[in-house]
Amino acid sequence: MRTLIAVLAGGVVAAVLFQLGAVIALLSSYGIPLGASPTPPGPGYFALNLGCSAIAAVVGGWVTARVAGDRPLAHAGAVGVLLGALVLWGFAKPASQWPAWYPLVLALVGLAGLLLGAALWRSRTPG
């Protein structure tokens, strides 16, 4: 039961922070009102969004590891695989106009950040 709670808690934290980061990236890149500019996202948007995603993943990994207690990297890895699958599935829609590299990079950044967050938590605890 604790494993399920850890995976859910870390996944929810990472997903909510990711969405917040996406909004920050959109507002920073396009301003208000959103959708006023039909231009595709540029390198600045991608860099900011991937940076925010990395931070969200590290926090999600830390939360996952803290709730799980034992095997923090395994739990964070499970969250990374689940969220990575959701990212790839979400960007697989035919109408998606994102660059082909973006979903894979986003999934890998998420997995790496989750594992880093779990490793940081593990390094702070004795034993």
BAFITOR-69910 format. One record per residue (C-alpha): x, z, y; residue in three letters; residue number from 0. Coordinates in Angstrom, 2 decimals. Example, Ala and Ser with C-alpha at 12.3 -4.5 7.8 and 13.67 -1.06 7.14 Angstrom:
REM BAFITOR-69910
<lumlo><u>12.30</u><w>7.80</w><v>-4.50</v><r>ALA</r><k>0</k></lumlo>
<lumlo><u>13.67</u><w>7.14</w><v>-1.06</v><r>SER</r><k>1</k></lumlo>
This chain:
REM BAFITOR-69910
<lumlo><u>0.00</u><w>0.00</w><v>0.00</v><r>MET</r><k>0</k></lumlo>
<lumlo><u>2.85</u><w>0.80</w><v>2.36</v><r>ARG</r><k>1</k></lumlo>
<lumlo><u>4.31</u><w>-2.68</w><v>1.78</v><r>THR</r><k>2</k></lumlo>
<lumlo><u>1.04</u><w>-4.32</w><v>2.78</v><r>LEU</r><k>3</k></lumlo>
<lumlo><u>0.75</u><w>-2.16</w><v>5.91</v><r>ILE</r><k>4</k></lumlo>
<lumlo><u>4.38</u><w>-2.89</w><v>6.85</v><r>ALA</r><k>5</k></lumlo>
<lumlo><u>3.97</u><w>-6.65</w><v>6.45</v><r>VAL</r><k>6</k></lumlo>
<lumlo><u>0.70</u><w>-6.65</w><v>8.38</v><r>LEU</r><k>7</k></lumlo>
<lumlo><u>2.02</u><w>-4.42</w><v>11.17</v><r>ALA</r><k>8</k></lumlo>
<lumlo><u>5.19</u><w>-6.44</w><v>11.64</v><r>GLY</r><k>9</k></lumlo>
<lumlo><u>3.33</u><w>-9.72</w><v>11.42</v><r>GLY</r><k>10</k></lumlo>
<lumlo><u>0.72</u><w>-8.71</w><v>13.97</v><r>VAL</r><k>11</k></lumlo>
<lumlo><u>3.33</u><w>-7.35</w><v>16.40</v><r>VAL</r><k>12</k></lumlo>
<lumlo><u>5.46</u><w>-10.50</w><v>16.09</v><r>ALA</r><k>13</k></lumlo>
<lumlo><u>2.44</u><w>-12.82</w><v>16.42</v><r>ALA</r><k>14</k></lumlo>
<lumlo><u>1.01</u><w>-11.04</w><v>19.47</v><r>VAL</r><k>15</k></lumlo>
<lumlo><u>4.38</u><w>-10.96</w><v>21.22</v><r>LEU</r><k>16</k></lumlo>
<lumlo><u>4.95</u><w>-14.61</w><v>20.31</v><r>PHE</r><k>17</k></lumlo>
<lumlo><u>1.64</u><w>-15.56</w><v>21.95</v><r>GLN</r><k>18</k></lumlo>
<lumlo><u>2.54</u><w>-13.54</w><v>25.03</v><r>LEU</r><k>19</k></lumlo>
<lumlo><u>5.91</u><w>-15.33</w><v>25.16</v><r>GLY</r><k>20</k></lumlo>
<lumlo><u>4.18</u><w>-18.70</w><v>24.82</v><r>ALA</r><k>21</k></lumlo>
<lumlo><u>1.95</u><w>-17.89</w><v>27.78</v><r>VAL</r><k>22</k></lumlo>
<lumlo><u>4.96</u><w>-16.78</w><v>29.83</v><r>ILE</r><k>23</k></lumlo>
<lumlo><u>6.78</u><w>-20.00</w><v>28.93</v><r>ALA</r><k>24</k></lumlo>
<lumlo><u>3.76</u><w>-22.14</w><v>29.83</v><r>LEU</r><k>25</k></lumlo>
<lumlo><u>3.17</u><w>-20.39</w><v>33.15</v><r>LEU</r><k>26</k></lumlo>
<lumlo><u>6.87</u><w>-20.54</w><v>34.01</v><r>SER</r><k>27</k></lumlo>
<lumlo><u>7.04</u><w>-24.23</w><v>33.16</v><r>SER</r><k>28</k></lumlo>
<lumlo><u>3.72</u><w>-25.48</w><v>34.48</v><r>TYR</r><k>29</k></lumlo>
<lumlo><u>2.28</u><w>-22.82</w><v>36.76</v><r>GLY</r><k>30</k></lumlo>
<lumlo><u>-1.38</u><w>-22.23</w><v>37.38</v><r>ILE</r><k>31</k></lumlo>
<lumlo><u>-3.76</u><w>-23.87</w><v>36.59</v><r>PRO</r><k>32</k></lumlo>
<lumlo><u>-2.54</u><w>-24.69</w><v>33.12</v><r>LEU</r><k>33</k></lumlo>
<lumlo><u>-3.16</u><w>-28.25</w><v>32.08</v><r>GLY</r><k>34</k></lumlo>
<lumlo><u>-2.78</u><w>-29.61</w><v>35.60</v><r>ALA</r><k>35</k></lumlo>
<lumlo><u>0.36</u><w>-31.49</w><v>34.63</v><r>SER</r><k>36</k></lumlo>
<lumlo><u>0.07</u><w>-34.00</w><v>31.76</v><r>PRO</r><k>37</k></lumlo>
<lumlo><u>3.85</u><w>-34.09</w><v>31.32</v><r>THR</r><k>38</k></lumlo>
<lumlo><u>5.25</u><w>-33.15</w><v>27.91</v><r>PRO</r><k>39</k></lumlo>
<lumlo><u>7.25</u><w>-29.94</w><v>27.61</v><r>PRO</r><k>40</k></lumlo>
<lumlo><u>10.86</u><w>-30.21</w><v>28.68</v><r>GLY</r><k>41</k></lumlo>
<lumlo><u>14.07</u><w>-28.54</w><v>27.51</v><r>PRO</r><k>42</k></lumlo>
<lumlo><u>13.52</u><w>-25.53</w><v>29.78</v><r>GLY</r><k>43</k></lumlo>
<lumlo><u>10.16</u><w>-24.82</w><v>28.20</v><r>TYR</r><k>44</k></lumlo>
<lumlo><u>11.56</u><w>-25.08</w><v>24.68</v><r>PHE</r><k>45</k></lumlo>
<lumlo><u>14.52</u><w>-22.83</w><v>25.50</v><r>ALA</r><k>46</k></lumlo>
<lumlo><u>12.31</u><w>-20.18</w><v>27.11</v><r>LEU</r><k>47</k></lumlo>
<lumlo><u>9.72</u><w>-20.32</w><v>24.35</v><r>ASN</r><k>48</k></lumlo>
<lumlo><u>12.32</u><w>-20.09</w><v>21.58</v><r>LEU</r><k>49</k></lumlo>
<lumlo><u>14.00</u><w>-17.18</w><v>23.40</v><r>GLY</r><k>50</k></lumlo>
<lumlo><u>10.71</u><w>-15.32</w><v>23.74</v><r>CYS</r><k>51</k></lumlo>
<lumlo><u>9.94</u><w>-16.08</w><v>20.09</v><r>SER</r><k>52</k></lumlo>
<lumlo><u>13.29</u><w>-14.66</w><v>19.02</v><r>ALA</r><k>53</k></lumlo>
<lumlo><u>12.64</u><w>-11.43</w><v>20.93</v><r>ILE</r><k>54</k></lumlo>
<lumlo><u>9.14</u><w>-11.19</w><v>19.44</v><r>ALA</r><k>55</k></lumlo>
<lumlo><u>10.56</u><w>-11.69</w><v>15.95</v><r>ALA</r><k>56</k></lumlo>
<lumlo><u>13.25</u><w>-9.02</w><v>16.40</v><r>VAL</r><k>57</k></lumlo>
<lumlo><u>10.63</u><w>-6.50</w><v>17.52</v><r>VAL</r><k>58</k></lumlo>
<lumlo><u>8.34</u><w>-7.53</w><v>14.64</v><r>GLY</r><k>59</k></lumlo>
<lumlo><u>11.20</u><w>-7.12</w><v>12.16</v><r>GLY</r><k>60</k></lumlo>
<lumlo><u>12.02</u><w>-3.69</w><v>13.55</v><r>TRP</r><k>61</k></lumlo>
<lumlo><u>8.39</u><w>-2.59</w><v>13.23</v><r>VAL</r><k>62</k></lumlo>
<lumlo><u>8.16</u><w>-4.00</w><v>9.71</v><r>THR</r><k>63</k></lumlo>
<lumlo><u>11.31</u><w>-2.15</w><v>8.62</v><r>ALA</r><k>64</k></lumlo>
<lumlo><u>10.25</u><w>1.10</w><v>10.24</v><r>ARG</r><k>65</k></lumlo>
<lumlo><u>6.85</u><w>1.11</w><v>8.56</v><r>VAL</r><k>66</k></lumlo>
<lumlo><u>8.20</u><w>-0.08</w><v>5.19</v><r>ALA</r><k>67</k></lumlo>
<lumlo><u>10.90</u><w>2.56</w><v>4.93</v><r>GLY</r><k>68</k></lumlo>
<lumlo><u>12.67</u><w>1.12</w><v>1.90</v><r>ASP</r><k>69</k></lumlo>
<lumlo><u>13.89</u><w>-2.47</w><v>1.40</v><r>ARG</r><k>70</k></lumlo>
<lumlo><u>13.52</u><w>-3.34</w><v>5.10</v><r>PRO</r><k>71</k></lumlo>
<lumlo><u>15.11</u><w>-6.78</w><v>4.79</v><r>LEU</r><k>72</k></lumlo>
<lumlo><u>12.82</u><w>-7.77</w><v>1.93</v><r>ALA</r><k>73</k></lumlo>
<lumlo><u>9.75</u><w>-6.74</w><v>3.90</v><r>HIS</r><k>74</k></lumlo>
<lumlo><u>10.93</u><w>-8.54</w><v>7.05</v><r>ALA</r><k>75</k></lumlo>
<lumlo><u>11.75</u><w>-11.60</w><v>4.95</v><r>GLY</r><k>76</k></lumlo>
<lumlo><u>8.21</u><w>-11.60</w><v>3.58</v><r>ALA</r><k>77</k></lumlo>
<lumlo><u>6.82</u><w>-11.52</w><v>7.12</v><r>VAL</r><k>78</k></lumlo>
<lumlo><u>9.21</u><w>-14.34</w><v>8.08</v><r>GLY</r><k>79</k></lumlo>
<lumlo><u>8.09</u><w>-16.52</w><v>5.20</v><r>VAL</r><k>80</k></lumlo>
<lumlo><u>4.41</u><w>-15.91</w><v>5.97</v><r>LEU</r><k>81</k></lumlo>
<lumlo><u>4.73</u><w>-16.52</w><v>9.70</v><r>LEU</r><k>82</k></lumlo>
<lumlo><u>7.02</u><w>-19.50</w><v>9.11</v><r>GLY</r><k>83</k></lumlo>
<lumlo><u>4.43</u><w>-21.05</w><v>6.81</v><r>ALA</r><k>84</k></lumlo>
<lumlo><u>1.76</u><w>-20.52</w><v>9.47</v><r>LEU</r><k>85</k></lumlo>
<lumlo><u>3.96</u><w>-22.14</w><v>12.11</v><r>VAL</r><k>86</k></lumlo>
<lumlo><u>4.66</u><w>-25.18</w><v>9.94</v><r>LEU</r><k>87</k></lumlo>
<lumlo><u>1.00</u><w>-25.48</w><v>8.99</v><r>TRP</r><k>88</k></lumlo>
<lumlo><u>-0.14</u><w>-25.13</w><v>12.60</v><r>GLY</r><k>89</k></lumlo>
<lumlo><u>2.15</u><w>-27.87</w><v>13.85</v><r>PHE</r><k>90</k></lumlo>
<lumlo><u>1.40</u><w>-30.22</w><v>10.93</v><r>ALA</r><k>91</k></lumlo>
<lumlo><u>-1.82</u><w>-31.45</w><v>12.47</v><r>LYS</r><k>92</k></lumlo>
<lumlo><u>-1.80</u><w>-35.19</w><v>13.20</v><r>PRO</r><k>93</k></lumlo>
<lumlo><u>-2.75</u><w>-34.62</w><v>16.84</v><r>ALA</r><k>94</k></lumlo>
<lumlo><u>0.32</u><w>-32.43</w><v>17.42</v><r>SER</r><k>95</k></lumlo>
<lumlo><u>2.51</u><w>-33.97</w><v>20.12</v><r>GLN</r><k>96</k></lumlo>
<lumlo><u>5.40</u><w>-31.55</w><v>19.70</v><r>TRP</r><k>97</k></lumlo>
<lumlo><u>8.82</u><w>-32.89</w><v>18.75</v><r>PRO</r><k>98</k></lumlo>
<lumlo><u>9.33</u><w>-33.08</w><v>14.99</v><r>ALA</r><k>99</k></lumlo>
<lumlo><u>12.25</u><w>-30.59</w><v>15.12</v><r>TRP</r><k>100</k></lumlo>
<lumlo><u>10.36</u><w>-27.89</w><v>16.98</v><r>TYR</r><k>101</k></lumlo>
<lumlo><u>8.22</u><w>-26.33</w><v>14.18</v><r>PRO</r><k>102</k></lumlo>
<lumlo><u>11.20</u><w>-26.03</w><v>11.83</v><r>LEU</r><k>103</k></lumlo>
<lumlo><u>13.41</u><w>-24.49</w><v>14.52</v><r>VAL</r><k>104</k></lumlo>
<lumlo><u>10.63</u><w>-22.11</w><v>15.55</v><r>LEU</r><k>105</k></lumlo>
<lumlo><u>10.11</u><w>-21.00</w><v>11.93</v><r>ALA</r><k>106</k></lumlo>
<lumlo><u>13.86</u><w>-20.48</w><v>11.44</v><r>LEU</r><k>107</k></lumlo>
<lumlo><u>14.22</u><w>-18.57</w><v>14.71</v><r>VAL</r><k>108</k></lumlo>
<lumlo><u>11.32</u><w>-16.36</w><v>13.61</v><r>GLY</r><k>109</k></lumlo>
<lumlo><u>12.83</u><w>-15.67</w><v>10.20</v><r>LEU</r><k>110</k></lumlo>
<lumlo><u>16.27</u><w>-14.94</w><v>11.65</v><r>ALA</r><k>111</k></lumlo>
<lumlo><u>14.80</u><w>-12.65</w><v>14.33</v><r>GLY</r><k>112</k></lumlo>
<lumlo><u>12.71</u><w>-10.72</w><v>11.82</v><r>LEU</r><k>113</k></lumlo>
<lumlo><u>15.73</u><w>-10.18</w><v>9.58</v><r>LEU</r><k>114</k></lumlo>
<lumlo><u>17.85</u><w>-9.15</w><v>12.58</v><r>LEU</r><k>115</k></lumlo>
<lumlo><u>15.20</u><w>-6.64</w><v>13.68</v><r>GLY</r><k>116</k></lumlo>
<lumlo><u>15.08</u><w>-5.13</w><v>10.19</v><r>ALA</r><k>117</k></lumlo>
<lumlo><u>18.87</u><w>-4.99</w><v>10.03</v><r>ALA</r><k>118</k></lumlo>
<lumlo><u>18.98</u><w>-3.25</w><v>13.41</v><r>LEU</r><k>119</k></lumlo>
<lumlo><u>16.48</u><w>-0.65</w><v>12.20</v><r>TRP</r><k>120</k></lumlo>
<lumlo><u>18.45</u><w>-0.15</w><v>8.98</v><r>ARG</r><k>121</k></lumlo>
<lumlo><u>21.70</u><w>0.31</w><v>10.90</v><r>SER</r><k>122</k></lumlo>
<lumlo><u>20.11</u><w>3.15</w><v>12.93</v><r>ARG</r><k>123</k></lumlo>
<lumlo><u>19.04</u><w>5.13</w><v>9.88</v><r>THR</r><k>124</k></lumlo>
<lumlo><u>21.40</u><w>7.14</w><v>7.68</v><r>PRO</r><k>125</k></lumlo>
<lumlo><u>21.88</u><w>6.04</w><v>4.10</v><r>GLY</r><k>126</k></lumlo>
